[in-house]
Amino acid sequence: MIAVLTGSAGELGRRLATMLRLDGVEVIETGGGHADVDALSDGRWNGPPADLVADVVVDLGSSDYDRRAAQRESSTEFAAATLLTADRVHAGHVVFVSSAMVYGALGHNPVPLTEEAPLRPDVDFVFARQLASAEESVEQWRRSCPGRATCVLRPAVAMSAGGDSRLAAALVAGLGRRFAELDPPAQFLHLDDLASAIALAVRHRLDGVYNVAPDGWTAGERVRALSGERPRIPLPERLSDVLGEMRWKFQRGPIPPGLKSYTEEPWVVSNDRLRAEGWVPTVTNEQAYVEATEDRWWTLISPRRRQELALGIGAVGIVGVVVATVLVIRRLWRRRTR
């Protein structure tokens, strides 16, 4: 079997390539995207050779939020380039890694969501909307020629020690930060389990849509306990939202615009369909979360000390606001008296 991986740079691509090669699959890795496709016309093509006939093309890049943002390329465009690559190497099977975020985070979502649930990504979160659109392109590619098969995987938040993305970090930062009774359940998928799900889709030529997640989910209050409650200044919700958007804009996080709903409403998914194909998750939600977030300094502090720090930071913040207000008033007063 010959498998072409597009967007394979990164931890997920490395783990998947290793698994496939151990199974005897010949793996050809390429960056993918329009850079490769444009190179077809002028001889600069660095992807698969022109005479290659591959069994499957795996799109790992469309769901890579960090790289799509850095390269200013949409997930829809990257997926379109992957499908062109599949045509070039005469592949009859495409595995597309999407995200469970395409379901959207809504208060009336069933817990858990199955693959039959409608796609309702948050309208303010462009990344999720692009993935939903890319899934449509993949389906159109499948229908355009008899005998083609496509597997769309919708993983939960994927993470591991040193391997989680900026998007995963943002979601983790937002989960478990409100009062426990308001916290939604959450899922955390280990990168090794995601790689094994993709490898299974390649080996078994899976056709259809499959959620990828550990068994069950973690309650919001449990996420709060695991996160260690980072000390922070208590602020009104509206002011907190404005500051959060400004911090993300200048890359000081933690929550990008449009992502907030995914930290406040449920969007956990069922893995029953993929399990029925023989996939078995090996890492629990809590294990994946702890591995990816361990050694943060505030988790080593006792709850009482964290409370004291939070109160101290809050007091300093209030004093700062008061001082700034006084200075502004004094400046305005001086201008009037001149």
C-alpha positions in Angstrom: 0.0 0.0 0.0 1.2 3.5 -0.8 -0.1 6.5 1.3 0.5 10.1 0.5 0.3 12.5 3.6 -0.4 16.1 2.9 0.4 18.6 5.7 2.4 16.0 7.5 4.8 18.4 9.3 4.2 18.2 13.0 3.7 15.8 15.8 0.6 14.1 14.3 2.2 13.5 11.0 5.3 12.1 12.6 3.3 9.7 14.7 1.1 8.6 11.9 4.0 8.0 9.5 5.7 5.8 12.0 2.6 3.7 12.6 2.0 3.2 8.9 5.6 2.3 8.1 5.5 -0.3 10.9 2.5 -1.8 9.1 4.4 -2.0 5.9 2.8 1.0 4.2 5.0 3.1 1.9 4.6 6.7 3.1 5.2 9.7 1.0 5.0 13.0 2.9 4.3 16.4 1.3 3.6 19.9 2.7 0.5 20.1 0.5 -1.6 23.2 -0.1 -1.5 25.5 -3.1 2.2 25.9 -3.0 2.5 22.3 -4.2 -0.4 22.6 -6.7 0.9 25.8 -8.2 4.3 24.1 -8.7 2.7 21.6 -11.1 2.7 24.2 -13.9 6.4 25.2 -13.7 8.3 22.1 -12.8 8.9 23.0 -9.1 6.6 20.2 -7.8 8.1 18.7 -4.6 5.2 16.3 -4.0 4.6 12.8 -5.2 6.3 11.9 -8.6 4.2 12.3 -11.7 4.0 8.6 -12.4 3.0 7.6 -8.9 -0.2 5.6 -8.3 -1.2 5.8 -4.7 -3.8 3.9 -2.8 -4.8 6.7 -0.4 -4.2 10.4 0.3 -4.5 11.6 3.9 -5.2 15.3 4.6 -3.6 16.3 7.9 -3.1 20.0 7.1 -6.7 21.3 6.9 -7.3 20.7 10.6 -3.9 22.3 11.5 -5.1 25.6 12.9 -1.7 26.9 13.7 -0.2 26.4 10.2 -3.3 27.6 8.4 -3.2 30.8 10.5 0.5 31.3 10.0 0.3 30.8 6.3 -2.9 32.7 5.9 -4.4 29.8 4.0 -8.0 28.6 4.6 -8.7 25.0 5.5 -11.1 24.9 2.5 -8.3 25.9 0.1 -5.9 23.3 1.6 -8.5 20.6 1.3 -9.1 21.5 -2.3 -5.3 21.2 -3.0 -5.3 17.8 -1.3 -8.1 16.6 -3.6 -6.1 17.8 -6.6 -3.1 15.8 -5.3 -5.4 12.7 -5.0 -6.4 13.2 -8.7 -2.7 13.5 -9.7 -1.7 10.3 -8.0 -4.9 8.5 -9.1 -5.9 7.7 -5.5 -9.3 6.2 -5.0 -9.4 6.8 -1.3 -9.1 10.1 0.7 -8.9 10.4 4.5 -9.8 13.8 5.7 -9.1 14.9 9.3 -11.7 17.5 10.2 -12.8 18.4 13.8 -15.7 17.7 16.1 -15.9 21.5 16.3 -18.0 21.4 13.0 -21.0 20.3 15.1 -20.9 23.6 17.0 -21.3 24.2 20.7 -24.9 24.7 21.6 -26.8 24.5 24.8 -29.4 22.0 23.3 -26.7 19.7 21.9 -27.3 16.0 22.8 -24.6 14.5 25.0 -22.9 12.8 23.2 -23.2 13.9 19.6 -23.3 11.2 16.9 -22.3 11.4 13.3 -25.9 12.1 12.3 -26.0 15.4 14.1 -26.2 18.5 11.8 -23.2 20.7 11.3 -23.7 24.0 13.0 -20.2 25.6 13.7 -20.1 28.9 15.5 -20.6 31.6 12.8 -17.9 33.7 14.5 -15.3 31.0 14.4 -14.1 31.0 10.8 -11.8 27.9 11.2 -14.8 25.6 12.1 -16.9 26.9 9.2 -14.0 26.3 6.8 -13.7 22.7 7.9 -17.4 22.2 7.4 -17.1 23.6 3.9 -14.1 21.4 3.2 -16.1 18.3 4.2 -18.6 19.2 1.6 -15.8 19.4 -1.0 -14.5 16.0 0.0 -18.0 14.5 -0.4 -18.4 16.1 -3.9 -15.0 14.6 -4.8 -16.3 11.2 -3.8 -19.5 11.5 -5.8 -17.7 12.8 -8.9 -16.2 9.4 -9.9 -17.6 5.8 -9.3 -15.5 3.6 -7.0 -14.1 6.4 -4.8 -14.2 6.3 -1.0 -13.7 9.1 1.5 -13.3 8.9 5.3 -14.0 12.0 7.3 -12.6 11.9 10.9 -14.0 14.4 13.4 -11.6 14.3 16.4 -12.1 16.0 19.8 -9.4 18.3 21.1 -6.2 16.5 20.3 -3.2 17.0 22.6 -0.1 15.4 24.2 3.1 16.4 26.0 4.7 18.9 23.7 2.4 18.2 20.9 -0.8 20.2 21.5 -1.5 23.1 19.2 -2.2 26.8 20.0 -5.9 26.1 19.4 -5.9 23.2 21.9 -4.1 25.4 24.4 -6.8 28.0 24.0 -9.6 25.6 24.5 -7.9 24.1 27.6 -7.4 27.6 29.0 -11.1 28.4 28.6 -12.5 25.1 29.9 -13.2 24.7 33.6 -12.9 28.4 34.4 -16.4 29.2 35.5 -18.6 28.1 38.3 -18.8 24.3 38.3 -22.5 24.1 37.7 -22.0 26.0 34.4 -19.0 24.2 33.1 -19.7 21.9 30.1 -18.3 18.4 29.8 -15.1 18.1 27.8 -13.1 15.6 25.9 -9.3 15.4 25.4 -7.9 13.0 22.7 -4.3 11.9 22.8 -2.4 12.4 19.6 -1.4 8.7 19.6 -5.0 7.7 19.6 -5.8 10.1 16.8 -2.9 8.7 14.8 -4.1 5.2 15.3 -7.6 6.1 14.2 -6.2 7.6 10.9 -4.0 4.5 10.4 -7.1 2.3 10.9 -9.0 4.4 8.3 -6.1 3.9 5.8 -5.6 0.1 6.4 -9.3 -0.7 6.3 -10.3 1.8 3.6 -13.0 3.3 5.8 -15.8 5.1 3.9 -18.0 7.5 5.8 -17.9 9.9 8.8 -16.4 8.9 12.1 -16.0 10.7 15.4 -12.7 10.3 17.2 -12.7 10.6 21.0 -11.9 8.7 24.2 -14.6 6.8 25.9 -16.9 9.2 27.8 -16.0 12.7 28.8 -14.8 14.7 31.8 -17.2 16.8 33.8 -16.6 20.5 33.8 -15.9 20.6 37.6 -13.3 17.9 37.1 -11.5 20.0 34.5 -11.5 22.9 37.0 -9.9 20.6 39.6 -7.3 19.3 37.1 -6.5 22.8 35.8 -5.4 24.0 39.3 -7.4 27.3 39.1 -4.8 29.7 37.8 -4.8 33.0 39.9 -6.5 35.8 38.0 -8.2 39.1 38.5 -12.0 38.9 38.8 -13.5 41.1 36.0 -17.1 41.8 34.7 -17.9 39.3 32.0 -18.2 41.9 29.2 -14.9 43.5 30.1 -13.3 40.1 30.3 -14.5 39.3 26.8 -13.1 42.6 25.4 -9.7 42.1 27.0 -9.6 38.4 25.9 -10.2 39.4 22.3 -7.5 42.1 22.5 -5.0 39.7 24.1 -5.6 37.0 21.4 -5.2 39.6 18.6 -1.8 40.4 19.9 -1.0 36.7 20.4 -1.1 36.8 24.2 -4.2 34.5 24.3 -5.9 32.6 25.6 -9.3 32.6 23.8 -9.6 33.7 20.1 -12.9 35.4 19.0 -15.6 32.8 18.2 -14.1 30.1 20.3 -15.8 31.1 23.5 -19.0 29.2 22.9 -16.9 26.0 22.7 -15.8 26.6 26.3 -19.3 27.2 27.5 -21.6 24.8 25.8 -21.4 21.0 25.2 -20.0 19.4 22.0 -18.7 16.0 23.2 -19.0 13.2 20.7 -19.7 9.5 20.7 -17.0 7.1 19.4 -19.3 4.1 18.9 -19.1 4.0 15.1 -15.3 4.0 15.0 -15.1 1.5 17.9 -17.3 -0.8 15.8 -14.6 -0.8 13.1 -12.0 -2.1 15.7 -10.5 1.2 17.0 -9.8 1.2 20.7 -8.6 4.4 22.5 -5.7 3.8 24.9 -5.6 7.1 26.8 -8.4 8.5 28.9 -9.6 12.1 28.8 -8.0 12.9 32.1 -4.7 11.2 31.2 -4.4 13.1 28.0 -5.2 16.4 29.8 -2.8 15.9 32.6 0.0 14.8 30.2 -0.4 17.9 28.1 -0.8 20.4 30.9 1.4 19.1 33.8 4.1 21.1 35.4 2.3 24.4 35.2 3.5 26.4 38.1 0.1 27.2 39.6 -0.9 23.5 39.8 2.0 23.0 42.3 0.5 25.6 44.7 -2.0 24.7 47.4 -5.6 25.7 47.0 -5.4 28.2 49.9 -2.3 29.8 48.5 -3.9 30.1 45.1 -6.9 31.8 46.7 -4.5 34.2 48.5 -2.7 35.0 45.3 -6.0 35.6 43.4 -7.1 38.0 46.1 -3.7 39.7 46.1 -3.7 40.1 42.3 -7.3 41.4 42.4 -6.4 44.0 45.1 -3.4 45.2 43.0 -5.6 45.4 39.9 -8.2 47.5 41.8 -5.5 49.8 43.1 -4.1 50.2 39.6 -7.5 51.1 38.2 -8.1 53.7 40.9 -4.6 55.2 40.4 -5.1 55.4 36.6 -8.5 57.0 37.1 -7.1 59.6 39.5 -4.3 60.5 37.0 -6.8 60.9 34.2 -9.0 63.2 36.2 -6.0 65.3 37.3 -4.9 65.7 33.7 -8.3 66.7 32.6 -8.6 69.2 35.5 -5.3 70.8 34.6 -6.3 71.3 31.0 -9.5 73.0 32.1 -7.7 75.4 34.5 -5.1 76.5 32.0 
